């Protein structure tokens, strides 16, 4: 993650059994806090209470799987709005 991060976006997959998306989110939050506004989560597990709580606490947008290309495009556009990164 060296250099300019102006165009960087992260789409993280969150599943309760595989906490890698949650761990990566925490790593980005700790090391590159300005990039956190570019994180979009995807999950097919939003009915799980732990996942739902995590997504709510993160304050980041998420897409429930399956999602359409249009939904992804909209989420990416929102993440790249000039006010999205502070």
Helices and strands as residue ranges (DSSP letters): E 10-13, H 20-31, G 33-38, E 39-43, H 49-58, E 62-64, H 69-79, G 82-84
